């Protein structure tokens, strides 16, 4: 019976993985740049995180703290810090919470969900649009392996040998970016893993973890709000574009 339960759990998790991969984030697919290095901090228009940062989130269920890792995911973590400081996440809704049939993720970060004129049926279809340029922000998939000097960009990694070397993996409480089928389509939406999700490793960019308040995350229901987010420690952003 134990093997049957484990097989059923794995099946459902693979179904949920497919659903996450196919979930629209309101960003049209774009062609990946030639060469993964061209997608990284060296040429990015958005800032990268130097060192670490701690972000405090006030949710309708209580406080949560996030620890961001700028060594393992400088571009992805920098994007998150930048959006926090812009107030993009304030008043947004946790639009996707999956706990049944197995614990999966709590997902939020769609700026459109903070607009009372947008129906709930459209939550999860938006991303950050830069008010200065009117352009949608897209962040490439960023994954760093132990022993490598720089993260890899725009490359889904599925080799078991490689995923075992990930600096950040989908452990319970992992903080990662949601995206569409295009590996380079992350924007503002993020999720927290409710349990270890190794099937997501190498496919989605983990850039931090819940350092305090995981019990609060466990209480979050679909439709609850992220009232306010702010950086309370670290958060040094740099632009390496020459």
N, C-alpha and C positions, 0 to 999 in steps of 0.2 A: 504493500500500500504506500510506503514511503517513497518508493521509486516512482509510482504513478503520480503522486502529488508533486514530486519534483519535476517530472516531465510536463505535467499540466501547467505548473508555474512558469517553466521555461517557455512553453508555447505561448502563453498569454504575454509574457514579457517581450517576445519577438513580435507579436501583434502590436503591442504598444510602441515598440521601437519603430515599426513601419508607420504607425499613426503620427508619431513625433516627427519623423522624417518628412512626411507628406503634409504636415500642418502648415497652412499658408501663413506667411507673416507680412503679406502686403508688399512684397518686393519681387519685381520681375527678375527672372534669371539673367545673369550676365556672364559673358565669357571670361574664363580665368585668364589672368595675364600670363605671358610667356615667362616661365621661370618662377619658381616658388619664392625666390629671394625678393623679387620685385613687389611681392605682396606684403612684405614685412615692415618693421619700424623704419628701416633705412629710407623708404620712399613714401611712407604713409602720410596722408594729409591730416590724420588724427593723432593726438599725442599718445605716447606710451608711458606706462607706469614704471618709475624707477624705484626699486625696492618694494616695499609693501604698503598696504593701506588697510585701515579698518573703517567699515561703513556701518553706521547704526541705522536700522530701519524701524520706524514706528508703524506697526500694523494694527488693524482693528482687533487683533487677538493678543497683542502684546509686543514687547521689544525683541528684536533679533539683531545680532551683530554678525557681520561678514568679514572674513580675513581674505584679502586679495593678494595674489602672488605675482609680483612683477618680474620675477626671474624666470618663471616657467611660462608665463603668458603676458608679456608686457603690453602688446597691442590690445588684446581683449580686455585685460584689466584696466588699461588706460582709458579705453572707450567707456567702460562702466563708470569709472571715477568722473570722467568728463560729463557724462549724462546726469550723474548724481548732482554735481555742482551746478548744472543748468536747471535743476528742478524737474527734469523730465519724468521722474518716477513718482513725484508727489501727486497723490490723489488717484493713482492708477489702481486697477482691479486685478486680483489674482483670478484670471479668467479660465484657468484649466487646472483642476486638481484631480488626480487619478490615484485612488487607493484600492479600488476593487477591479478585478478579482485579486490583484496583488498590489502592494504599495509601489508607486512608480514615481511621480513628480508633482511638485507644486510649481506652476508656471505663471509668470506675470510680466510686466514691463512694456505692455503695449500702450503708447502715449494716447491713442484714440480712446482707450477705456476711461480716461479722466474727463472726457468731454461728455456732458450730460445729454447732448444732442445725438450721440452715437448709440444705436440700439445694442443691447447686450449680445445679440446674435452676430455682431460684427467684431466683437472683442477677439483679439488674437490675430487680426489681419493687418495690423499696422506696425510701423517702425519709425525711427527717428528721422525727421526731415529737417535739415538745417535751415533755420529761418533766414539766414543771411544769403544763402545761395539757392534755396528752394530745392536742393538735391537730397535724395534719400541716402542715408549713410549705410554703407555695407562694409562689414568686417570679415576678412578671410578666415577660414578655419586655421587655427593656430595650435600646434601640438609640439611639445618639446620632449625629447627622449633623454634619459640620463646619459651623461657622457658626451652629448653633443653641445657645441658652443652656442648655437642659435636654434630657435624653434623652426619647425617646418610649417610652411604655409600652403593652403589650398590643396592639401593632400590628405585624403581619407586613408587611415592606416588600419588594416585588418589583420595583419600577420600576428599570430599569437606571440611570437618571439619579440616583435617590436612593442606590442601593447604591454608586455610585462616590464618594459623599460620606461613607461610613461612617468614623467615627473609628477603629474597630477592625474588621478584616476577617479572613476565614478564610485567613490565610497559613499556611505550614508552621509548626508549633509553636504555633498559636493555641490558647488555653484558653477553652472555652465550656461552657455549661450544656446538658445533655440535658433533654428534656421529652417529654410525650405530645402528642397532637394539639392539646390546649388550649394556646394560647400562654402562658397564665398558670399553668402547672403545674410549672415547674422547682422543684426542692427541694434535693437534695444531689448528685445525679449530675452528673458533668462529663466532658468528653472533650478530648483533644488531637488536633489535625488533623495527620495524617502527611504531608500535602502541601497545597498551596493548594486550597481547596474553595469556589470562588466561588458554587457552587449553593446553599450554605448561608447565604450573606450575606443579612442582613435577615430570616432565618427563625429563627435561634438567636442567643442573646446571647453574644458574645465579651466577656470581661472581663479578659483578660491574655494572657500568652504564656510559653512556656518560655524562660527567659533563660540557663540552664545545663543541660547534661545531655540535650540532644535525642538524642544518640547512645544514651543509656540508654533513653529512650522507644522508640527504634527496636528495642531488644532485648526489650522487654516482651512477654510471651506471655500469652494468656488463662489465668487462674488464678494469675498472679503476684500478689504482695501489696504494698500500700502499708503499710509497717510503722509509719511515724510521720510526721506532718506538724506543722510548727511555724512560727510567724511569727518571722523573724529580723531584719526591718527594717521600719520604718513600721508601718502597721496601725492607725492612729487611727480609731476607730469613733465615730460620732455619731448621735444620734436627733433628727430634725427634727420629729417629731410634736409638735404644739402641744397 
